[in-house]
């Protein structure tokens, strides 16, 4: 099992999508929200992803395809 902490930055289009739910259901990832600041228009979430490395990579690629900017958490 691998663990990675990332920052998801949501655009106006992506904010309404169930991104975190889908990561857990479709990519078999455990998600842990460490910090968040969201409005109806935009926001960010510091997220820990726990699962197989290939599933983490696939989940991140899918989130990016949905308009989420993904970067490493500097903490």
C-alpha positions as a Markdown table, in Angstrom:
| # | Residue | x | y | z |
|---|---|---|---|---|
| 1 | Unk | 0.0 | 0.0 | 0.0 |
| 2 | Unk | 1.2 | 3.5 | -0.8 |
| 3 | Unk | 0.2 | 6.8 | 0.7 |
| 4 | Unk | 0.4 | 10.2 | -0.9 |
| 5 | Unk | -0.6 | 13.7 | 0.2 |
| 6 | Unk | -1.8 | 16.1 | -2.5 |
| 7 | Unk | -3.6 | 19.4 | -3.0 |
| 8 | Unk | -6.7 | 19.3 | -5.2 |
| 9 | Unk | -7.6 | 22.8 | -6.5 |
| 10 | Unk | -11.2 | 22.9 | -7.9 |
| 11 | Unk | -12.4 | 25.1 | -10.7 |
| 12 | Unk | -16.0 | 26.3 | -11.0 |
| 13 | Unk | -16.8 | 23.4 | -13.3 |
| 14 | Unk | -15.2 | 20.7 | -11.1 |
| 15 | Unk | -16.5 | 21.9 | -7.7 |
| 16 | Unk | -20.0 | 20.3 | -8.3 |
| 17 | Unk | -18.5 | 16.8 | -9.2 |
| 18 | Unk | -18.3 | 14.1 | -6.6 |
| 19 | Unk | -14.5 | 13.8 | -7.1 |
| 20 | Unk | -13.5 | 12.4 | -3.7 |
| 21 | Unk | -16.4 | 10.0 | -3.5 |
| 22 | Unk | -15.5 | 8.6 | -7.0 |
| 23 | Unk | -11.8 | 8.2 | -5.9 |
| 24 | Unk | -12.9 | 5.9 | -3.1 |
| 25 | Unk | -15.6 | 4.0 | -5.1 |
| 26 | Unk | -14.0 | 3.6 | -8.6 |
| 27 | Unk | -10.3 | 3.7 | -7.7 |
| 28 | Unk | -10.4 | 1.8 | -4.4 |
| 29 | Unk | -8.6 | 4.6 | -2.6 |
| 30 | Unk | -9.0 | 5.6 | 1.1 |
| 31 | Unk | -9.2 | 9.3 | 1.3 |
| 32 | Unk | -8.5 | 11.5 | 4.3 |
| 33 | Unk | -9.3 | 15.2 | 4.1 |
| 34 | Unk | -6.5 | 17.0 | 6.0 |
| 35 | Unk | -7.6 | 20.6 | 5.3 |
| 36 | Unk | -10.1 | 22.3 | 3.0 |
| 37 | Unk | -11.4 | 25.6 | 1.9 |
| 38 | Unk | -14.4 | 25.3 | -0.5 |
| 39 | Unk | -17.1 | 27.6 | -1.8 |
| 40 | Unk | -19.7 | 27.1 | -4.4 |
| 41 | Unk | -17.4 | 28.6 | -7.0 |
| 42 | Unk | -13.9 | 27.1 | -6.3 |
| 43 | Unk | -11.6 | 25.9 | -3.5 |
| 44 | Unk | -8.9 | 23.5 | -2.5 |
| 45 | Unk | -8.6 | 20.3 | -0.5 |
| 46 | Unk | -5.4 | 18.8 | 1.1 |
| 47 | Unk | -6.0 | 15.1 | 0.7 |
| 48 | Unk | -4.2 | 11.9 | 1.7 |
| 49 | Unk | -4.7 | 9.1 | -0.7 |
| 50 | Unk | -4.0 | 5.6 | 0.5 |
| 51 | Unk | -4.0 | 2.6 | -1.8 |
| 52 | Unk | -2.1 | 0.8 | -4.5 |
| 53 | Unk | 0.3 | 3.1 | -6.3 |
| 54 | Unk | -1.2 | 2.3 | -9.7 |
| 55 | Unk | -4.7 | 3.2 | -8.3 |
| 56 | Unk | -3.4 | 6.4 | -6.9 |
| 57 | Unk | -1.9 | 7.4 | -10.2 |
| 58 | Unk | -5.1 | 6.4 | -12.1 |
| 59 | Unk | -7.2 | 8.3 | -9.7 |
| 60 | Unk | -5.1 | 11.5 | -10.0 |
| 61 | Unk | -5.1 | 11.2 | -13.8 |
| 62 | Unk | -8.9 | 10.9 | -13.7 |
| 63 | Unk | -9.3 | 13.9 | -11.4 |
| 64 | Unk | -7.1 | 16.0 | -13.7 |
| 65 | Unk | -9.3 | 15.0 | -16.7 |
| 66 | Unk | -12.2 | 16.3 | -14.7 |
| 67 | Unk | -10.6 | 19.8 | -14.4 |
| 68 | Unk | -9.0 | 19.4 | -11.0 |
| 69 | Unk | -5.5 | 20.8 | -10.6 |
| 70 | Unk | -3.3 | 18.4 | -8.6 |
| 71 | Unk | -0.1 | 19.3 | -6.9 |
| 72 | Unk | 2.0 | 17.9 | -4.1 |
| 73 | Unk | 1.3 | 19.1 | -0.5 |
| 74 | Unk | 4.4 | 20.9 | 0.8 |
| 75 | Unk | 3.8 | 19.9 | 4.4 |
